Amino acid sequence: MLSRLMSSSIRSLDRECNCTVRLLDDSEYTCTIQRDAKGQYLFDLICHHLNLLEKDYFGIRYVDPDKQRHWLEFSKSIAKQMKSQPPFTMCLRVKFYPPDPAALKEEITRYLVFLQVKRDLYHGRLLCKTSDAALLAAYILQAEIGDYDPGKHPEGYSSKFQFFPKHSEKLERRIAEIHKTELIGQTPETSELNFLQKAQMLETYGVDPHPCKDVSGNPAFLAFTPFGFTVLQGNRRVHLLKWEEVTKLKFEAKTFHIYANQKEDKKIILTYFAPTPEACKHLWKCGVENQAFYKLEKSSQVRTVSSSNLFFKGSRFRYSGKVAKEVMEQSAKIKRDPPEIHRAGMVPSRSCPSITHGPRLTSVPRTRRRAVHISIMEGLESLRDSAHSTPVRSVSHGDSFMPSRSQTVDGSEASTSAVISDENYSPSDSVLPTPVAEHGMEMPLARHLNGAPCSIDEEESEAGTSKEGKATEFGHSRREQRMVKRRPATSSEVEELNKFILSVLRLFLVTIGLLFALLLLLIMLTESDLDIAFLRDIRKTPEFQQFHFEYFCPLRRWFACKLRWMGGFLVSEAK
């Protein structure tokens, strides 16, 4: 009896596992879940813990053992998605950035979005000019420490904060100047809202970059924003396709295609190559979800999409949440007292250390930061002086690839290169706390490699693996960066050739299958009792007579015998 009780308790423990979720303020929420629990259960637990009702903008991100990032699917089992042994480690992040943060109903939601955008600023995803960077940092300073107080804030106090991957003394002085003179009296709520409204106007608001290469082999970053699909190269935005223009997203192996219709019935196809098939599939799923969320009017309009061609089964995926319009309508119905917000304040965080804790620090160890810096510099070296834009395939002008800047569309931003920043703060250059000279902000693009949207180990334990194997925010290791750089320029041609051969083989197999099915249908019709003229003519031919008596009739007798035997066997078993 005791052994039974012990075995049942052991089995119940086996069905449970621990799960840790890192929140946006870098605190951690730990819980115990059943092994068969779905993602929605864990997400509801976190939202209840945060007292969050406008939760459709958020999601749970994790990294698999292969260092590939994923969004947790709420309709599926957590254990089956993680592909690793518990305890599980994940992160709560903004999945769909609100197009207008000021329209959010509750302050708790705005605060969480503020933490996410502040994190984007620190990790180099939110790019801007120096003047905008100083204002954004001053808003953060005002929200966290309040009004300037000479007694509490000594000279150089702004240098104790790490707002960006790289600072200059000139920028730090400008941040302190704005904080001292222009933001006096602003509450944390007001400063956070002003910060979001300023960030919302930037080209890279809501950007979560996916590293890829275009058909010419040039590195690029693809991203989905509240306003559409965007492509970044260097410090330029070379494409912006609004969601109403995007007609189809498709991937095959490492190749990703975007189909779009622009003005005057002009159709274009953008083609990119992801580092791995898994990264390409993740990119495709992110695009499908973002397009459904921002483009559709109702969630009932969501359809299951497939990545395959006709006759071939590929990846199938369906967005299962609400769309942006429904979220706004549901938020308008919220009627409750505003929940209490526990701001991080002076607590040191990975994205912005407190001024009371010595020099600027980040969560990335010094040696690791240097290694990641080297890999990023290698991956972006070819972009330093490059003026190339991503080639576009114009369906309305043949299937040839042409430079995008030659495809001008009246009033469209999709085919023009928009400069994100011309005197930006070098977000991808380094995270080492090395002082930068004042003239560093005026240095040319060739020396600073300004503006490439690279993140540097945002989550130290996001994957739940050892420190030596932590993934970067892009889910992109140093080895993968070097492999992408060393890939010859002709690799895209080889991939295109392989894809063509595979398509021909598939077409051949489908043709053979259709012919076989038609032959079986013809045999059934000729052996039936249908009295049709062309069937009568076929039955009178010597070839059919030979087939009928030498093959069909013996085969029919054999099947009848087997069926009678099986029927007799089942009857005898029943008795």
Stockholm file with secondary structure:
# STOCKHOLM 1.0

chainA/1-575         MLSRLMSSSIRSLDRECNCTVRLLDDSEYTCTIQRDAKGQYLFDLICHHLNLLEKDYFGIRYVDPDKQRHWLEFSKSIAKQMKSQPPFTMCLRVKFYPPDPAALKEEITRYLVFLQVKRDLYHGRLLCKTSDAALLAAYILQAEIGDYDPGKHPEGYSSKFQFFPKHSEKLERRIAEIHKTELIGQTPETSELNFLQKAQMLETYGVDPHPCKDVSGNPAFLAFTPFGFTVLQGNRRVHLLKWEEVTKLKFEAKTFHIYANQKEDKKIILTYFAPTPEACKHLWKCGVENQAFYKLEKSSQVRTVSSSNLFFKGSRFRYSGKVAKEVMEQSAKIKRDPPEIHRAGMVPSRSCPSITHGPRLTSVPRTRRRAVHISIMEGLESLRDSAHSTPVRSVSHGDSFMPSRSQTVDGSEASTSAVISDENYSPSDSVLPTPVAEHGMEMPLARHLNGAPCSIDEEESEAGTSKEGKATEFGHSRREQRMVKRRPATSSEVEELNKFILSVLRLFLVTIGLLFALLLLLIMLTESDLDIAFLRDIRKTPEFQQFHFEYFCPLRRWFACKLRWMGGFLVSEAK
#=GR chainA/1-575 SS CHHHHHHHHHHHHHTEEEEEEECTTSCEEEEEEETTCBHHHHHHHHHHHHTCSCCTTEEEEEECTTSCEEECCTTSBHHHHHCSCSSEEEEEEESSCCSCGGGCSCHHHHHHHHHHHHHHHHTTCSCCBHHHHHHHHHHHHHHHHCSCCTTTSCTTGGGGSCCSSSCCHHHHHHHHHHHHHTCTTCCHHHHHHHHHHHHHTSTTTTCCCEEEEETTSCEEEEEEETTEEEEEETTEEEEEEETTTEEEEEEETTEEEEEEEEGGGEEEEEEEECSSHHHHHHHHHHHHHHHHHHHCSCGGGCCCEESSCTTSCCCEECCCSCCHHHHHHHHHTCCSCCCCCCCCTTSCCSSSCCTTSSSCCCSSCHHHHHHHHHHHHHHHGGGSSCCCCCCEEEGGGCSCEECGGGCCCTTCSTTSCEESCSSBCCTTTCCSCCCCCGGGGGSCHHHHCTTCCCCCCCCSSTTSSCGGGCCCTTSCCHHHHHHHHHSCTTHHHHHHHHHHHHHHHHHHHHHHHHHHHHHHHHHHHHHSCCCCHHHHHHHTSHHHHHHIIIIIHHHHHHHHHHHHHHHHHHHHHHC
#=GC SS_cons         CHHHHHHHHHHHHHTEEEEEEECTTSCEEEEEEETTCBHHHHHHHHHHHHTCSCCTTEEEEEECTTSCEEECCTTSBHHHHHCSCSSEEEEEEESSCCSCGGGCSCHHHHHHHHHHHHHHHHTTCSCCBHHHHHHHHHHHHHHHHCSCCTTTSCTTGGGGSCCSSSCCHHHHHHHHHHHHHTCTTCCHHHHHHHHHHHHHTSTTTTCCCEEEEETTSCEEEEEEETTEEEEEETTEEEEEEETTTEEEEEEETTEEEEEEEEGGGEEEEEEEECSSHHHHHHHHHHHHHHHHHHHCSCGGGCCCEESSCTTSCCCEECCCSCCHHHHHHHHHTCCSCCCCCCCCTTSCCSSSCCTTSSSCCCSSCHHHHHHHHHHHHHHHGGGSSCCCCCCEEEGGGCSCEECGGGCCCTTCSTTSCEESCSSBCCTTTCCSCCCCCGGGGGSCHHHHCTTCCCCCCCCSSTTSSCGGGCCCTTSCCHHHHHHHHHSCTTHHHHHHHHHHHHHHHHHHHHHHHHHHHHHHHHHHHHHSCCCCHHHHHHHTSHHHHHHIIIIIHHHHHHHHHHHHHHHHHHHHHHC
//
